[in-house]
Amino acid sequence: MTADDLYGRLDDDDYPAYTMGRAAEILGTTQSFLRAIGDHRLITPLRSAGGHRRYSRYQLCIAARARELVDHGTPIEAACRIVALEDQLEEAQRINAEHRRSAALHTVVT
């Protein structure tokens, strides 16, 4: 692996760089909270060669949003569902914007 490969991973939001302990520390939560949102299938951490959970920056953002909802009194099951739906909506809006740009480009070309 080259140095460029390693540096590229630093910018990759999906690279599983954080251990469970570090992820919990960053989020200011417990490891059991991370396990719980995993049990509710909000995030699925990758596993290291030794079987340890590893989290990406993207997953930490999702977990932070769930924690925010839970901290405001939302049950964890509902918080996980809300965050999943918010994520799906954001993706759908991104796809729609791409389609609009593509259609506008197509209209200009023809």
C-alpha positions as CSV (number, residue, x, y, z in Angstrom):
1,M,0.0,0.0,0.0
2,T,1.4,3.4,-0.9
3,A,1.4,6.6,1.1
4,D,-1.2,8.0,-1.4
5,D,-3.5,5.1,-0.6
6,L,-3.2,5.8,3.1
7,Y,-3.7,9.5,2.8
8,G,-6.8,8.9,0.5
9,R,-8.4,6.9,3.3
10,L,-8.1,9.9,5.6
11,D,-10.6,11.7,3.4
12,D,-12.9,8.7,2.9
13,D,-16.1,9.1,5.0
14,D,-16.8,5.4,4.6
15,Y,-13.5,4.1,5.8
16,P,-13.9,2.2,9.1
17,A,-11.2,4.0,11.0
18,Y,-12.6,4.2,14.5
19,T,-12.7,1.5,17.2
20,M,-15.9,1.2,19.3
21,G,-14.2,2.8,22.3
22,R,-12.9,5.7,20.2
23,A,-16.3,6.1,18.5
24,A,-18.1,6.2,21.8
25,E,-15.6,8.7,23.1
26,I,-16.0,11.0,20.1
27,L,-19.8,10.9,20.4
28,G,-19.8,11.3,24.2
29,T,-21.8,8.1,24.6
30,T,-21.4,4.5,25.7
31,Q,-20.4,1.5,23.8
32,S,-23.7,0.0,24.7
33,F,-25.5,2.8,22.9
34,L,-23.4,1.9,19.7
35,R,-24.4,-1.7,20.2
36,A,-28.0,-0.8,20.6
37,I,-28.2,1.3,17.4
38,G,-26.4,-1.6,15.7
39,D,-29.0,-4.0,17.0
40,H,-31.7,-1.7,15.6
41,R,-29.8,-1.9,12.3
42,L,-29.3,1.9,12.1
43,I,-25.6,1.3,11.4
44,T,-23.7,-1.9,10.8
45,P,-20.0,-1.5,11.8
46,L,-17.4,-3.4,9.8
47,R,-15.3,-5.9,11.7
48,S,-11.5,-5.9,12.0
49,A,-9.6,-9.0,11.3
50,G,-9.8,-9.7,15.0
51,G,-13.6,-9.3,15.0
52,H,-13.7,-5.9,16.6
53,R,-16.3,-3.3,15.5
54,R,-14.9,-0.4,13.4
55,Y,-16.9,2.7,12.5
56,S,-16.6,5.2,9.7
57,R,-17.1,9.0,10.0
58,Y,-20.4,8.6,8.1
59,Q,-21.6,6.1,10.7
60,L,-20.5,8.4,13.5
61,C,-22.6,11.2,12.0
62,I,-25.6,8.9,11.8
63,A,-25.0,7.8,15.4
64,A,-24.6,11.4,16.6
65,R,-28.1,12.2,15.2
66,A,-29.6,9.2,16.9
67,R,-28.0,10.2,20.2
68,E,-29.4,13.7,19.8
69,L,-32.9,12.4,19.5
70,V,-32.5,10.0,22.4
71,D,-31.1,12.7,24.5
72,H,-34.3,14.7,23.9
73,G,-36.4,11.8,25.0
74,T,-37.1,9.8,21.8
75,P,-37.1,6.1,22.4
76,I,-34.0,4.5,20.8
77,E,-36.2,2.4,18.4
78,A,-38.0,5.5,17.2
79,A,-34.8,7.5,17.0
80,C,-33.2,4.8,14.7
81,R,-36.2,4.8,12.5
82,I,-36.3,8.6,12.2
83,V,-32.6,8.8,11.4
84,A,-32.9,6.1,8.8
85,L,-35.8,7.9,7.1
86,E,-34.0,11.2,7.2
87,D,-31.0,9.5,5.5
88,Q,-33.3,8.0,2.9
89,L,-34.9,11.4,2.2
90,E,-31.6,13.1,1.9
91,E,-30.5,10.5,-0.7
92,A,-33.7,10.8,-2.6
93,Q,-33.3,14.6,-2.7
94,R,-29.7,14.2,-4.0
95,I,-30.9,11.8,-6.7
96,N,-33.7,14.1,-7.7
97,A,-31.3,17.1,-7.9
98,E,-29.0,15.0,-10.2
99,H,-31.9,14.1,-12.4
100,R,-33.0,17.8,-12.6
101,R,-29.4,18.9,-13.6
102,S,-29.2,16.1,-16.2
103,A,-32.6,17.1,-17.6
104,A,-31.7,20.7,-17.7
105,L,-28.4,19.9,-19.5
106,H,-30.3,17.7,-22.0
107,T,-32.7,20.5,-22.7
108,V,-29.9,23.0,-23.3
109,V,-28.1,20.6,-25.6
110,T,-31.1,19.8,-27.8
